[in-house]
């Protein structure tokens, strides 16, 4: 996982089993500093905090020069504030307010010394803003048994303060000054079997998708076989009903091959990877974004802890202003200052200040968390969460309007000092040890499957480019995937209900199907870009129906 550079952290992990509890409870405490919280809007962009007009956001300087006259050694320097968002200003405007002289008489025949401080200001039209952000000294994730079929996950964020960039604008660290609470509790209800979640608000619940903080079937070796075969069946069904989605990409690749062979290869390969992703990764989205499970099996020479990730296709960072300086030639500085001191001519001095002060655009916070070209992470967590975490959580409808945000992005950095993340659960609800043991099997199989699937899809697509697309051949992927799973050691005996079996590549039988059959889709407004966004936004049709359902225990 990637981390923010401005945190220096130290980690202490302690696991305790409470002897006083009827059910042994595992409590993991991780010390980290600090936990950052960034409110986000409905488009997954961090909410900006706008500074007042003509806000002094930075300074400029005039490097010191020295020279002598008949009686004194003179040292001249200067600087001033840069004001952003100034009205009636169309370009950088510099004013020189004057100079202050400090004269010190020489001792024992040494020359007198005079220090001249030149004071100025720079005004620019561009407004200044930063990310609206907070720090918390205590974030607790608590897993509770809600009923026989559901788990309640509470996220408690306390001791919230405004982060330093915001404090400079607001002149306070108190979040209530802008309508945010000092303590925040969010509650999520999760179906134990499927991993699907709902956000609770008073007595209602709103569907949010596959919850990343709870083990999904993709982290459970008893359910993995079923999940992969279900994905394969859905993909075959979609392509069988809409073969043009594949054939259009093939035709586009063939047309491009006459001019650019590498473009043909790139289009076909990308389609093969997209088809592979549809088999290996959840078709259930989280808050409308795709989830990926377990990006690495081996990391740093050891078996990795599986990661749950999600991303958005745009940068969510707030654009802000930054200032850098360059030192101009000494002779130029000396001439500019002398003209001002002796002739009261500030023209050259203003040019010097303008040319030595570089105002650029940068990001706030500096949290460019990229998963690849033009993608930006919004989720990167382990299950259960730990001190290396990037997590986007939806806010309940009752809070959205009040707080002016739809989500919060939580960033904890690996390491620690005096601030804390707590994760509390009972072993009957959550077992990190079992997740790691299952991942030894699932992660290795996932890496193997990915390689085999990409190669098989490439064979099918390249053959279709020459001989035409045969849906029957594509349907054979079901048996192919099933056989590869068996090579990994999975078989039907691992299925909970024996829901799916196959007798041949073109013939499939169904047992008891899940009620959520049509929650996935690759059609709709995104079909214009074909499979390039295959699986990127898979909306839940049942989600709207389940919004505001009454919560029953």
C-alpha positions as CSV (number, residue, x, y, z in Angstrom):
1,X,0.0,0.0,0.0
2,X,1.1,3.5,-0.7
3,X,1.3,6.2,2.0
4,X,1.4,9.9,2.5
5,X,4.9,11.3,2.7
6,X,4.2,13.8,5.4
7,X,3.6,11.2,8.1
8,X,6.4,9.7,10.1
9,X,4.9,6.8,11.9
10,X,5.6,4.0,14.3
11,X,3.5,0.9,14.8
12,X,2.6,-1.2,17.8
13,X,0.1,-4.0,17.5
14,X,-1.4,-5.8,20.4
15,X,-4.1,-8.5,20.4
16,X,-6.0,-9.2,23.5
17,X,-8.6,-11.8,24.5
18,X,-10.9,-10.6,27.2
19,X,-11.1,-13.1,30.0
20,X,-14.2,-11.5,31.4
21,X,-16.3,-11.9,28.3
22,X,-18.6,-14.9,27.8
23,X,-17.5,-14.9,24.2
24,X,-13.8,-14.3,23.7
25,X,-13.2,-11.0,22.0
26,X,-10.2,-10.0,19.9
27,X,-9.3,-6.4,20.0
28,X,-6.6,-5.1,17.8
29,X,-5.1,-1.7,18.6
30,X,-2.9,0.1,16.1
31,X,-1.1,3.3,17.0
32,X,-0.9,5.7,14.0
33,X,-0.6,9.4,13.4
34,X,-2.7,10.9,12.3
35,X,-5.9,9.5,10.7
36,X,-7.0,11.9,8.0
37,X,-10.6,12.4,7.0
38,X,-11.5,14.1,3.7
39,X,-15.3,14.8,2.9
40,X,-16.2,13.9,-0.7
41,X,-19.2,14.9,-2.9
42,X,-21.4,12.6,-4.9
43,X,-18.8,12.5,-7.7
44,X,-16.1,11.3,-5.4
45,X,-14.2,14.6,-5.4
46,X,-12.9,16.0,-2.2
47,X,-14.9,19.0,-1.0
48,X,-12.9,22.2,-1.2
49,X,-12.5,24.8,1.5
50,X,-12.5,28.3,-0.1
51,X,-10.5,31.1,1.4
52,X,-11.9,34.6,1.7
53,X,-11.2,37.1,-1.1
54,X,-7.7,38.6,-1.1
55,X,-6.4,35.9,1.3
56,X,-2.7,36.1,2.2
57,X,-1.7,32.5,1.4
58,X,2.0,32.7,1.0
59,X,5.0,35.1,0.9
60,X,7.7,36.2,-1.6
61,X,11.2,37.4,-0.8
62,X,13.9,39.6,-2.1
63,X,17.3,38.0,-1.6
64,X,19.8,40.1,0.3
65,X,22.4,42.3,-1.4
66,X,25.0,44.5,0.2
67,X,27.1,47.5,-0.9
68,X,28.9,50.4,0.7
69,X,28.7,54.1,0.6
70,X,31.0,56.7,2.1
71,X,30.1,55.8,5.7
72,X,28.1,52.6,5.9
73,X,28.0,49.0,4.8
74,X,24.4,48.6,3.6
75,X,22.4,45.3,3.6
76,X,19.2,45.4,1.7
77,X,16.5,42.7,1.6
78,X,12.7,42.5,1.5
79,X,9.5,40.6,0.9
80,X,5.8,40.5,1.6
81,X,2.6,38.6,1.4
82,X,0.9,37.2,-1.7
83,X,-2.8,37.8,-1.7
84,X,-5.1,35.4,-3.7
85,X,-8.6,35.9,-5.0
86,X,-8.4,39.7,-5.2
87,X,-11.2,41.5,-6.9
88,X,-10.5,44.1,-9.7
89,X,-7.2,42.4,-10.4
90,X,-6.7,40.7,-13.8
91,X,-3.0,39.8,-13.5
92,X,-0.3,39.8,-10.8
93,X,-0.1,43.3,-9.3
94,X,2.9,44.2,-7.1
95,X,3.0,47.2,-4.8
96,X,6.0,48.5,-2.9
97,X,5.0,50.0,0.5
98,X,8.3,51.5,1.4
99,X,11.4,50.6,3.4
100,X,12.5,50.6,7.0
101,X,16.1,51.5,7.9
102,X,17.9,50.1,10.8
103,X,21.4,51.8,11.5
104,X,24.0,50.4,13.8
105,X,27.1,52.5,14.7
106,X,30.4,50.8,14.1
107,X,32.6,49.9,17.1
108,X,36.3,50.5,17.4
109,X,36.6,52.1,14.0
110,X,34.6,49.5,12.1
111,X,32.1,50.9,9.5
112,X,28.5,51.6,10.4
113,X,26.0,49.1,9.3
114,X,22.6,49.9,7.8
115,X,19.9,47.3,7.2
116,X,17.1,48.2,4.8
117,X,13.9,46.1,4.8
118,X,11.8,46.7,1.7
119,X,8.1,45.9,2.2
120,X,5.8,44.9,-0.6
121,X,2.7,43.0,-1.6
122,X,1.6,40.9,-4.5
123,X,-2.1,40.6,-5.5
124,X,-3.4,37.8,-7.9
125,X,-6.9,37.2,-9.2
126,X,-6.8,33.4,-8.8
127,X,-8.7,32.2,-5.7
128,X,-7.1,30.1,-3.0
129,X,-8.6,27.0,-1.7
130,X,-7.5,23.7,0.0
131,X,-9.1,20.4,0.7
132,X,-11.7,20.4,3.5
133,X,-9.9,18.0,5.8
134,X,-9.9,16.7,9.4
135,X,-7.7,14.7,11.7
136,X,-8.9,12.2,14.3
137,X,-7.1,10.8,17.3
138,X,-9.4,7.9,17.6
139,X,-11.1,5.7,14.9
140,X,-12.8,2.5,16.0
141,X,-14.2,-0.3,13.8
142,X,-16.5,-2.5,15.8
143,X,-18.1,-5.7,14.5
144,X,-21.2,-6.9,16.3
145,X,-23.6,-9.8,15.6
146,X,-26.9,-8.1,14.6
147,X,-29.0,-11.2,14.1
148,X,-28.7,-14.7,12.7
149,X,-28.0,-13.5,9.1
150,X,-26.4,-10.0,9.5
151,X,-23.4,-8.4,11.1
152,X,-23.4,-4.7,12.3
153,X,-20.2,-2.7,11.6
154,X,-19.9,0.5,13.5
155,X,-17.3,3.1,12.6
156,X,-16.7,5.6,15.3
157,X,-14.6,8.7,14.6
158,X,-13.9,10.9,17.6
159,X,-11.7,13.8,18.6
160,X,-12.1,15.4,15.2
161,X,-10.1,18.5,14.5
162,X,-9.6,20.6,11.3
163,X,-6.3,19.8,9.6
164,X,-3.6,22.6,9.5
165,X,-4.3,23.9,6.0
166,X,-7.9,24.4,6.9
167,X,-7.0,25.8,10.3
168,X,-5.0,28.6,8.6
169,X,-8.1,29.7,6.7
170,X,-10.7,29.2,9.5
171,X,-8.4,30.3,12.4
172,X,-9.7,27.4,14.4
173,X,-9.3,23.6,14.7
174,X,-12.9,23.2,15.9
175,X,-14.9,21.4,13.2
176,X,-18.2,22.7,14.6
177,X,-17.2,26.2,13.2
178,X,-18.1,24.8,9.7
179,X,-20.9,22.5,10.8
180,X,-19.0,19.3,11.3
181,X,-19.2,17.3,14.5
182,X,-16.3,16.5,16.9
183,X,-17.5,12.9,17.0
184,X,-19.1,10.9,14.2
185,X,-20.6,7.4,14.2
186,X,-21.6,5.4,11.1
187,X,-23.4,2.1,11.1
188,X,-23.4,-0.5,8.4
189,X,-25.5,-3.7,8.2
190,X,-23.8,-6.6,6.3
191,X,-25.3,-9.8,5.1
192,X,-23.1,-12.5,6.5
193,X,-23.4,-14.9,3.5
194,X,-23.0,-12.5,0.6
195,X,-21.0,-9.6,2.2
196,X,-23.5,-7.1,0.8
197,X,-24.0,-4.0,2.9
198,X,-26.5,-1.3,3.9
199,X,-26.0,2.0,5.6
200,X,-28.3,2.6,8.5
201,X,-30.0,5.8,9.3
202,X,-32.4,5.9,12.2
203,X,-34.8,3.1,11.3
204,X,-34.1,2.8,7.6
205,X,-31.3,1.2,5.5
206,X,-29.9,2.1,2.1
207,X,-28.1,-0.5,-0.1
208,X,-24.5,0.3,-0.8
209,X,-23.1,-2.9,-2.4
210,X,-20.4,-5.3,-1.5
211,X,-19.0,-4.0,1.8
212,X,-15.2,-3.9,1.7
213,X,-14.7,-4.2,5.4
214,X,-16.3,-7.7,5.6
215,X,-15.1,-11.0,4.0
216,X,-16.8,-11.5,0.7
217,X,-17.1,-14.9,-1.1
218,X,-13.8,-13.9,-2.9
219,X,-12.0,-14.3,0.4
220,X,-13.6,-17.5,1.5
221,X,-12.4,-20.7,-0.1
222,X,-15.7,-22.4,0.6
223,X,-17.5,-19.8,-1.5
224,X,-14.8,-18.9,-4.0
225,X,-15.6,-21.8,-6.5
226,X,-19.3,-20.8,-6.6
227,X,-18.5,-17.0,-7.0
228,X,-16.1,-17.6,-9.9
229,X,-18.5,-20.0,-11.7
230,X,-21.4,-17.6,-11.2
231,X,-19.4,-14.8,-12.7
232,X,-18.5,-17.0,-15.7
233,X,-22.1,-17.9,-16.2
234,X,-23.2,-14.3,-16.1
235,X,-20.5,-13.3,-18.6
236,X,-21.4,-16.1,-21.0
237,X,-25.1,-15.1,-20.7
238,X,-24.3,-11.4,-21.4
239,X,-22.1,-12.1,-24.4
240,X,-24.6,-14.7,-25.8
241,X,-27.4,-12.1,-25.7
242,X,-25.2,-9.3,-27.0
243,X,-22.4,-10.8,-29.2
244,X,-22.0,-7.4,-30.9
245,X,-20.2,-6.1,-27.8
246,X,-17.3,-8.4,-28.6
247,X,-17.6,-8.4,-32.4
248,X,-17.5,-4.6,-32.5
249,X,-14.2,-4.5,-30.7
250,X,-12.8,-7.2,-33.0
251,X,-13.9,-5.3,-36.1
252,X,-12.4,-2.1,-34.7
253,X,-9.1,-4.0,-34.1
254,X,-9.1,-5.5,-37.6
255,X,-9.6,-2.1,-39.2
256,X,-6.8,-0.7,-37.2
257,X,-4.4,-3.5,-38.0
258,X,-4.1,-2.3,-41.6
259,X,-2.5,0.9,-40.3
260,X,-1.1,-0.1,-37.0
261,X,-0.4,-3.6,-35.9
262,X,0.4,-2.7,-32.4
263,X,-3.0,-1.0,-32.0
264,X,-4.7,-4.2,-33.0
265,X,-2.8,-6.1,-30.4
266,X,-3.5,-3.5,-27.7
267,X,-7.3,-3.6,-28.4
268,X,-7.5,-7.4,-28.4
269,X,-5.3,-7.7,-25.3
270,X,-7.3,-5.1,-23.4
271,X,-10.5,-6.9,-24.2
272,X,-9.0,-10.2,-23.0
273,X,-8.0,-8.5,-19.7
274,X,-11.5,-7.0,-19.3
275,X,-13.1,-10.4,-19.9
276,X,-10.8,-12.0,-17.3
277,X,-11.7,-9.3,-14.8
278,X,-15.3,-10.1,-15.2
279,X,-14.6,-13.7,-14.2
280,X,-12.2,-13.1,-11.4
281,X,-13.6,-10.1,-9.6
282,X,-16.9,-9.1,-8.0
283,X,-19.7,-8.1,-10.4
284,X,-21.2,-6.5,-7.3
285,X,-20.1,-2.9,-7.0
286,X,-19.5,-0.8,-3.8
287,X,-21.2,2.6,-3.9
288,X,-21.3,2.3,-7.7
289,X,-17.6,1.5,-8.1
290,X,-16.0,-1.8,-9.0
291,X,-14.1,-3.8,-6.3
292,X,-11.0,-5.8,-6.9
293,X,-9.9,-8.5,-4.4
294,X,-6.4,-9.5,-3.8
295,X,-4.1,-7.7,-6.2
296,X,-1.0,-9.6,-5.1
297,X,-0.4,-13.2,-3.9
298,X,3.3,-12.8,-3.1
299,X,4.6,-9.4,-1.9
300,X,8.1,-8.7,-0.6
301,X,8.9,-12.5,-0.8
302,X,6.0,-13.5,1.5
303,X,2.4,-14.4,1.1
304,X,0.4,-11.1,0.9
305,X,-2.6,-10.2,3.0
306,X,-5.4,-9.8,0.5
307,X,-6.4,-6.2,-0.4
308,X,-9.8,-5.0,-1.3
309,X,-9.5,-2.1,-3.7
310,X,-11.7,0.3,-5.7
311,X,-11.0,3.4,-7.8
312,X,-12.5,6.2,-9.8
313,X,-11.4,7.4,-13.2
314,X,-10.8,11.0,-12.3
315,X,-8.5,12.8,-9.9
316,X,-10.4,13.7,-6.7
317,X,-7.8,16.0,-5.3
318,X,-8.5,19.7,-4.8
319,X,-6.5,22.0,-7.1
320,X,-4.7,24.7,-5.1
321,X,-1.9,27.2,-5.4
322,X,1.8,26.8,-4.5
323,X,4.7,29.2,-4.6
324,X,8.3,28.6,-5.4
325,X,11.2,31.1,-5.8
326,X,14.3,31.4,-7.9
327,X,17.2,33.7,-7.1
328,X,17.9,36.1,-10.0
329,X,21.5,37.3,-10.8
330,X,23.1,39.4,-8.1
331,X,23.8,42.3,-10.3
332,X,20.2,42.6,-11.3
333,X,19.0,42.5,-7.7
334,X,21.6,45.1,-6.7
335,X,20.6,47.5,-9.5
336,X,16.9,47.1,-8.8
337,X,17.3,47.9,-5.1
338,X,19.7,50.8,-5.7
339,X,17.2,52.4,-8.1
340,X,14.5,52.1,-5.5
341,X,16.5,53.4,-2.6
342,X,18.2,56.3,-4.4
343,X,15.7,57.2,-7.1
344,X,12.4,56.0,-5.7
345,X,12.0,54.0,-8.9
346,X,10.4,50.6,-8.2
347,X,9.8,49.5,-11.8
348,X,12.8,47.2,-12.0
349,X,12.3,45.9,-8.5
350,X,8.7,44.9,-9.3
351,X,9.9,43.1,-12.4
352,X,12.5,41.3,-10.3
353,X,9.8,40.2,-7.8
354,X,7.5,39.0,-10.5
355,X,10.2,37.1,-12.4
356,X,11.6,35.4,-9.2
357,X,8.2,34.3,-7.8
358,X,6.6,31.3,-9.5
359,X,3.0,30.6,-8.7
360,X,1.8,27.1,-9.8
361,X,-1.1,24.8,-9.3
362,X,-0.7,21.8,-7.1
363,X,-2.9,19.3,-5.3
364,X,-4.4,19.5,-1.8
365,X,-4.0,17.1,-0.1
366,X,-1.0,15.6,-1.8
367,X,-2.7,12.3,-1.9
368,X,-2.3,11.1,-5.5
369,X,-3.1,7.4,-4.9
370,X,-2.9,5.9,-8.4
371,X,-3.7,2.3,-9.3
372,X,-2.6,2.8,-12.9
373,X,-3.0,5.3,-15.7
374,X,-5.8,7.7,-15.1
375,X,-7.2,5.8,-12.1
376,X,-7.3,7.0,-8.5
377,X,-7.9,4.8,-5.5
378,X,-10.8,5.4,-3.2
379,X,-10.6,2.0,-1.3
380,X,-7.5,0.0,-0.4
381,X,-8.0,-2.0,2.8
382,X,-7.4,-5.3,4.4
383,X,-10.1,-7.3,6.2
384,X,-10.2,-6.4,9.0
385,X,-8.9,-2.9,8.5
386,X,-5.5,-2.0,9.9
387,X,-3.1,1.0,10.0
388,X,-2.4,0.9,6.2
389,X,-5.8,2.0,4.9
390,X,-7.5,4.1,2.3
391,X,-11.3,3.8,2.8
392,X,-14.3,5.7,1.3
393,X,-17.5,5.3,3.4
394,X,-20.9,6.6,2.4
395,X,-22.7,9.0,4.8
396,X,-26.4,8.3,5.6
397,X,-29.0,10.4,3.8
398,X,-29.8,12.3,7.0
399,X,-26.2,13.6,7.2
400,X,-25.5,14.4,3.6
401,X,-27.4,17.7,3.4
402,X,-26.3,18.7,6.9
403,X,-22.6,18.1,6.2
404,X,-22.5,19.0,2.6
405,X,-20.9,15.7,1.6
406,X,-21.9,12.3,0.4
407,X,-18.8,10.3,1.5
408,X,-15.8,10.5,3.7
409,X,-12.3,9.3,2.6
410,X,-10.3,7.9,5.5
411,X,-6.6,7.7,5.2
412,X,-4.5,5.9,7.9
413,X,-0.8,5.6,7.4
414,X,1.3,2.6,8.2
415,X,3.3,3.3,11.4
416,X,2.3,5.2,14.5
417,X,2.8,7.6,17.3
418,X,0.2,8.7,19.8
419,X,-2.9,8.3,17.8
420,X,-5.0,5.3,17.4
421,X,-7.1,3.0,15.2
422,X,-9.1,0.3,17.0
423,X,-10.6,-2.8,15.5
424,X,-12.9,-4.8,17.7
425,X,-14.6,-8.1,16.8
426,X,-15.4,-11.6,18.2
427,X,-13.8,-14.6,16.6
428,X,-17.2,-16.0,15.7
429,X,-17.8,-13.0,13.5
430,X,-14.4,-12.4,12.0
431,X,-11.2,-14.5,11.8
432,X,-8.2,-12.8,10.3
433,X,-6.3,-16.1,10.6
434,X,-8.8,-17.9,8.5
435,X,-8.8,-15.2,5.9
436,X,-5.0,-15.5,5.6
437,X,-5.2,-19.3,5.4
438,X,-7.9,-19.2,2.8
439,X,-5.9,-16.6,0.8
440,X,-2.9,-19.0,0.6
441,X,-5.2,-21.1,-1.6
442,X,-7.4,-18.4,-3.2
443,X,-4.5,-16.0,-4.0
444,X,-2.4,-18.7,-5.6
445,X,-5.3,-19.9,-7.6
446,X,-6.3,-16.4,-8.6
447,X,-2.9,-15.7,-10.0
448,X,-2.9,-19.0,-11.9
449,X,-6.5,-18.4,-13.2
450,X,-5.7,-14.9,-14.4
451,X,-2.8,-16.1,-16.6
452,X,-4.8,-19.0,-18.0
453,X,-7.9,-16.9,-18.7
454,X,-6.1,-14.1,-20.5
455,X,-4.4,-16.6,-22.8
456,X,-7.6,-18.5,-23.5
457,X,-9.5,-15.3,-24.2
458,X,-6.7,-14.2,-26.5
459,X,-7.0,-17.5,-28.4
460,X,-10.8,-17.1,-28.8
461,X,-10.6,-13.4,-29.9
462,X,-7.7,-13.9,-32.4
463,X,-9.5,-16.9,-33.9
464,X,-12.7,-14.8,-34.1
465,X,-10.7,-12.1,-35.9
466,X,-9.9,-14.6,-38.6
467,X,-12.9,-17.0,-38.7
468,X,-15.7,-14.9,-37.1
469,X,-17.0,-14.9,-33.6
470,X,-18.5,-18.3,-32.5
471,X,-20.8,-17.9,-29.4
472,X,-20.7,-21.7,-28.9
473,X,-16.9,-21.5,-28.5
474,X,-17.2,-18.7,-26.0
475,X,-19.8,-20.7,-24.0
476,X,-17.1,-23.3,-23.6
477,X,-15.4,-21.0,-21.1
478,X,-17.7,-22.3,-18.4
479,X,-16.2,-25.8,-18.6
480,X,-12.7,-24.3,-19.1
481,X,-13.0,-22.2,-15.9
482,X,-14.4,-25.1,-13.9
483,X,-11.5,-27.4,-14.9
484,X,-9.0,-24.7,-14.0
485,X,-10.6,-24.4,-10.6
486,X,-10.3,-28.1,-10.1
487,X,-6.6,-27.8,-11.0
488,X,-6.4,-25.5,-8.0
489,X,-8.0,-28.0,-5.7
490,X,-11.5,-26.7,-5.8
491,X,-14.5,-28.9,-6.7
492,X,-18.3,-29.0,-6.2
493,X,-18.0,-30.3,-2.7
494,X,-16.9,-26.8,-1.6
495,X,-20.2,-25.4,-2.7
496,X,-22.6,-24.4,0.0
497,X,-25.7,-25.3,-2.0
498,X,-24.4,-27.0,-5.1
499,X,-26.0,-24.3,-7.1
500,X,-24.2,-24.6,-10.4
501,X,-23.1,-27.6,-12.3
502,X,-22.0,-28.1,-15.9
503,X,-22.2,-31.1,-18.3
504,X,-20.5,-29.5,-21.3
505,X,-19.2,-26.3,-22.7
506,X,-22.5,-25.4,-24.3
507,X,-24.9,-26.9,-21.8
508,X,-25.5,-25.5,-18.3
509,X,-27.9,-26.6,-15.6
510,X,-29.1,-24.4,-12.8
511,X,-30.0,-25.3,-9.3
512,X,-31.4,-22.8,-6.8
513,X,-30.3,-19.4,-8.2
514,X,-29.6,-16.4,-6.2
515,X,-32.4,-13.8,-6.1
516,X,-30.0,-11.1,-7.2
517,X,-29.5,-12.5,-10.7
518,X,-29.9,-9.3,-12.6
519,X,-27.9,-6.9,-10.4
520,X,-25.0,-6.9,-12.9
521,X,-25.0,-5.5,-16.3
522,X,-22.5,-4.4,-19.0
523,X,-25.1,-2.7,-21.2
524,X,-26.6,0.7,-20.9
525,X,-25.2,4.2,-21.5
526,X,-21.6,2.8,-21.4
527,X,-22.0,0.5,-24.4
528,X,-20.7,3.2,-26.7
529,X,-17.2,2.5,-25.4
530,X,-17.8,-1.3,-25.6
531,X,-15.8,-3.5,-23.3
532,X,-13.3,-0.8,-22.4
533,X,-15.3,-0.1,-19.3
534,X,-16.5,-3.6,-18.8
535,X,-17.4,-4.0,-15.2
536,X,-16.4,-0.4,-14.2
537,X,-19.8,0.7,-13.0
538,X,-22.1,-2.2,-12.2
539,X,-25.2,-0.8,-10.6
540,X,-27.5,-2.7,-8.3
541,X,-31.1,-2.7,-9.5
542,X,-32.3,-3.9,-6.2
543,X,-30.6,-1.2,-4.4
544,X,-33.2,1.5,-5.2
545,X,-36.0,-0.9,-4.1
546,X,-34.2,-1.5,-0.8
547,X,-33.6,2.1,0.0
548,X,-35.4,3.3,3.1
549,X,-36.5,-0.2,4.0
550,X,-37.4,-0.6,7.6
551,X,-34.7,-2.3,9.6
552,X,-35.9,-5.4,11.4
553,X,-33.9,-7.2,13.9
